[in-house]
Amino acid sequence: MIIRFFAWKGGFWLQDHAVDQTVENSFISANWITGGHMKEVFQRSRMRLMALLLFLFVGTLPLAGCGGGGGSDSYDEPDTSTNNPPVVGQTENVLIDAATLKSWVDKGLVNNETGYEKVVILCAGGTYAAGHIPGAQLWSTLGIDRYEGPVLSGNMVLDGPTMDAELQRCGIDERTTVVFAGSGNPARLYFTFRYWGFPKEKLKVLNGNQAAWTAAGYELTTVEPNVAASTFSVRDLPALRDDVRAALSELIVGVEEGSVQPLNTLLNNTEKAGGTSGIFADVAGDYVIFQGSIEGVAHVGYADFYVGGSPNNALKSADEIRALLESYGIDGSKPIITYCRAGNAASYGFMPIDVALGWDVMVYDGSWSQFGSLTNQTGAAYVPDASYALPTLLSEWATDVLITDHRLESNGPFFAGPYYNVNFPRTIEKPTFRILDGMLSPYDADANSIEDEDYAYWATPAAGGSDGASSGGGAGGGGC
């Protein structure tokens, strides 16, 4: 296990804890360090001697709690750090109801440019143009194409420049409490903000989505707000939260070692990821190379986490969610990695577990569109031609060797191993590979390329700005 510490603006932060701490909790206990909330799946080479020295120095001292960064306890004396408290009375709550959000709208907190309290409501797609909560803004993108390890993949977590552009366009700054509420996918936005280091107490999800707003009798609007841009950057956040995202390398290593619990949260509960037609932007109808069931996976459709089987309804209670997972043999003793076809339904599974239970859970945003594209097989029974297979130097990245069985239909018989879409026949998307020195295996220190790139962006000061990693260490998990 590697434990990484680093100093940030007068407070010390411990990476890789997923427990829902609040600003009242100001001590780190021994079982916090040794418990199951560390990201033990894949260890990278960012440990610094200074981090260890800091740990030894502060080991017996009270540390800054979730929210950290110092500053005032009162809204009469605004905190000057980037980790200001959220709206009064909302420190511990991620889920909020429509009446609470309506009170913030009525108080003028939404897009507030003058007072200390500020709320920004974000909609992730859906029917925004047809009607949205007053003051809400449309977040323009949920994922981008990025290289993950050796392969170019779609719908991946936003990089630093894209995230900054969106944050600034929406006027989000250090005072902002962000609310995810609309008719799209608030869970994907929640995951993205968690990954980039927004403390959990500054993030709110309207329980029941926009449908809860209209069910309460509140009106929608088609007026788009005129919002002053901010200069806020992810570099101003405590640290990258790589403990809520699973890279391709981490999933491969975790499955090979049996140290993670893969969780397929696609809408249905079949033992296959579902058809991948339509998830590739270049040619509609293309499929990945193979389908199947990852070793050790549990299949829990994301709709099962929500009342009435719809993510437009409220979340089930923590006890109900725990009982649901336990009925599939999941007890939180291993880090949970959610996946689906393209990473969106995976976030619908991630958010309930993270919010309601505080278990160690991650989104594999590459999902099946990435995992199902990596094979060493070159024969006509597997791929259209040999160029679809991994280059020889990248052979350790093959994922079809991690498939146990599959079904072709929801209730059909089981067949051994993966099935290859070329046999149906189906048009197969050709993977785009890259070979980098020092990244030829999922076990290589630099294999987690997206998070390495994002950490480098976070840690590099902008022109005229300050360094987000003020001293000591690798990508850490500030806040909650």
Backbone hydrogen bonds, N-H to C=O, Kabsch-Sander energy under -0.5 kcal/mol:
donor,donor_aa,acceptor,acceptor_aa,energy
3,I,1,M,-0.5
4,R,2,I,-0.5
6,F,13,W,-1.1
7,A,471,S,-0.7
8,W,11,G,-2.9
11,G,8,W,-2.3
13,W,6,F,-1.7
15,Q,4,R,-1.8
15,Q,13,W,-0.5
17,H,14,L,-0.5
21,Q,19,V,-1.8
25,N,22,T,-1.9
26,S,24,E,-0.7
29,S,27,F,-0.6
32,W,29,S,-0.6
33,I,29,S,-1.1
33,I,30,A,-0.6
34,T,30,A,-1.9
35,G,31,N,-1.4
38,M,35,G,-0.6
40,E,38,M,-1.6
46,R,44,R,-0.6
52,L,48,R,-1.4
53,L,49,L,-2.3
54,L,50,M,-2.6
55,F,51,A,-2.3
56,L,52,L,-2.5
57,F,53,L,-2.1
58,V,54,L,-2.4
59,G,55,F,-0.9
61,L,58,V,-2.0
63,L,26,S,-0.9
66,C,22,T,-0.7
66,C,25,N,-0.6
68,G,65,G,-2.3
77,E,74,S,-0.8
84,N,174,E,-0.7
90,Q,87,V,-2.1
94,V,92,E,-0.5
96,I,205,V,-2.2
101,L,97,D,-1.9
102,K,98,A,-2.8
103,S,99,A,-2.0
104,W,100,T,-1.5
105,V,101,L,-2.1
106,D,102,K,-2.8
107,K,103,S,-1.7
108,G,105,V,-1.3
109,L,104,W,-2.3
110,V,104,W,-0.7
111,N,119,V,-3.4
112,N,109,L,-1.6
118,K,175,R,-0.9
119,V,109,L,-2.8
120,V,177,T,-2.1
122,L,120,V,-0.5
122,L,179,V,-3.1
123,C,137,Q,-2.8
125,G,123,C,-1.1
130,A,127,T,-0.7
131,G,127,T,-1.1
131,G,128,Y,-0.9
132,H,221,T,-2.6
136,A,133,I,-2.6
137,Q,121,I,-2.9
139,W,123,C,-2.8
139,W,137,Q,-0.6
140,S,138,L,-0.5
144,I,156,M,-1.8
146,R,153,S,-2.6
148,E,151,V,-2.8
149,G,147,Y,-0.6
151,V,148,E,-1.6
152,L,432,T,-2.5
153,S,146,R,-2.8
156,M,144,I,-2.8
163,M,159,D,-2.5
164,D,160,G,-2.9
165,A,161,P,-2.2
166,E,162,T,-1.9
167,L,163,M,-2.7
168,Q,164,D,-2.6
169,R,165,A,-2.1
170,C,166,E,-2.0
171,G,168,Q,-1.2
172,I,167,L,-2.3
176,T,173,D,-1.5
177,T,118,K,-2.5
178,V,176,T,-0.5
178,V,202,K,-2.4
179,V,120,V,-2.9
180,F,204,K,-2.9
181,A,122,L,-2.2
181,A,179,V,-0.7
185,N,124,A,-1.3
188,R,185,N,-0.6
189,L,185,N,-1.1
190,Y,186,P,-2.5
191,F,187,A,-2.3
192,T,188,R,-2.2
193,F,189,L,-2.6
194,R,190,Y,-2.2
195,Y,191,F,-2.7
196,W,192,T,-1.8
197,G,194,R,-1.3
198,F,193,F,-2.2
202,K,199,P,-1.9
203,L,200,K,-1.6
204,K,178,V,-2.8
205,V,94,V,-2.8
206,L,180,F,-2.0
207,N,96,I,-2.8
207,N,205,V,-0.7
208,G,206,L,-0.6
208,G,313,N,-0.6
209,N,206,L,-2.6
210,Q,182,G,-2.2
211,A,208,G,-0.6
212,A,208,G,-0.8
212,A,209,N,-1.5
213,W,209,N,-0.8
214,T,210,Q,-1.9
215,A,211,A,-2.3
216,A,212,A,-1.2
217,G,214,T,-1.6
218,Y,213,W,-1.8
221,T,132,H,-2.8
227,V,225,P,-0.8
230,S,168,Q,-1.7
236,D,233,S,-2.1
237,L,234,V,-1.5
241,R,195,Y,-3.3
242,D,240,L,-1.1
244,V,241,R,-1.5
245,R,242,D,-0.6
246,A,363,V,-2.5
247,A,245,R,-0.6
251,L,247,A,-2.2
252,I,248,L,-2.5
253,V,249,S,-2.6
254,G,250,E,-2.7
255,V,251,L,-2.7
256,E,252,I,-2.5
257,E,253,V,-2.2
258,G,254,G,-0.9
259,S,254,G,-1.9
260,V,254,G,-0.8
261,Q,335,P,-2.8
263,L,337,I,-2.9
264,N,298,A,-2.7
265,T,263,L,-0.7
265,T,339,Y,-2.6
279,I,276,T,-1.4
281,A,279,I,-0.5
286,D,283,V,-1.6
287,Y,427,T,-2.8
289,I,372,G,-0.9
290,F,372,G,-2.0
291,Q,419,Y,-2.4
293,S,405,D,-1.5
295,E,402,L,-2.5
297,V,294,I,-2.1
298,A,262,P,-1.7
300,V,264,N,-1.7
300,V,298,A,-0.7
302,Y,265,T,-1.8
304,D,301,G,-2.0
305,F,302,Y,-1.9
306,Y,303,A,-1.7
307,V,314,A,-2.9
309,G,306,Y,-2.1
310,S,307,V,-0.8
313,N,310,S,-2.0
316,K,305,F,-2.4
321,I,317,S,-2.5
322,R,318,A,-2.7
323,A,319,D,-2.4
324,L,320,E,-2.3
325,L,321,I,-2.3
326,E,322,R,-2.6
327,S,323,A,-1.7
328,Y,324,L,-0.5
328,Y,325,L,-1.4
329,G,326,E,-1.7
330,I,325,L,-2.4
331,D,329,G,-0.6
336,I,360,D,-2.7
337,I,261,Q,-2.2
338,T,336,I,-0.5
338,T,362,M,-2.9
339,Y,263,L,-2.2
347,S,343,G,-0.7
347,S,344,N,-0.6
348,Y,344,N,-1.1
349,G,345,A,-1.0
350,F,346,A,-2.1
351,M,347,S,-2.7
353,I,349,G,-1.2
354,D,350,F,-2.7
355,V,351,M,-2.9
356,A,352,P,-2.5
357,L,352,P,-0.6
357,L,353,I,-1.4
358,G,353,I,-1.4
359,W,353,I,-1.0
361,V,359,W,-1.0
362,M,336,I,-2.8
363,V,244,V,-2.2
364,Y,338,T,-2.9
364,Y,362,M,-0.5
365,D,363,V,-1.1
367,S,364,Y,-0.7
368,W,340,C,-2.1
369,S,341,R,-2.3
370,Q,366,G,-1.1
370,Q,367,S,-1.4
371,F,367,S,-2.8
372,G,368,W,-2.3
373,S,370,Q,-1.7
374,L,371,F,-0.9
375,T,373,S,-0.6
382,Y,379,G,-1.9
383,V,379,G,-2.2
388,Y,385,D,-2.0
389,A,386,A,-1.4
390,L,375,T,-3.1
394,L,391,P,-2.1
395,S,392,T,-1.6
397,W,394,L,-2.2
398,A,395,S,-1.5
399,T,374,L,-2.2
400,D,374,L,-1.1
402,L,399,T,-2.0
403,I,400,D,-1.0
404,T,293,S,-2.4
405,D,293,S,-0.6
406,H,415,F,-1.8
412,G,409,E,-1.2
415,F,406,H,-2.3
417,G,404,T,-2.5
419,Y,291,Q,-1.9
421,N,289,I,-1.8
421,N,419,Y,-0.5
422,V,289,I,-0.5
423,N,420,Y,-1.9
424,F,421,N,-1.7
426,R,421,N,-0.6
429,E,287,Y,-3.6
433,F,431,P,-0.6
434,R,150,P,-2.0
436,L,434,R,-0.5
439,M,436,L,-1.8
444,D,441,S,-1.7
446,D,438,G,-0.8
447,A,444,D,-1.7
449,S,447,A,-2.0
452,D,448,N,-1.8
453,E,449,S,-2.6
454,D,450,I,-2.6
455,Y,451,E,-2.5
456,A,452,D,-2.3
457,Y,453,E,-2.0
458,W,454,D,-2.6
459,A,455,Y,-2.6
460,T,456,A,-1.1
460,T,457,Y,-0.5
465,G,462,A,-3.0
468,G,458,W,-0.6
470,S,468,G,-1.2
471,S,7,A,-0.8
478,G,476,G,-0.8
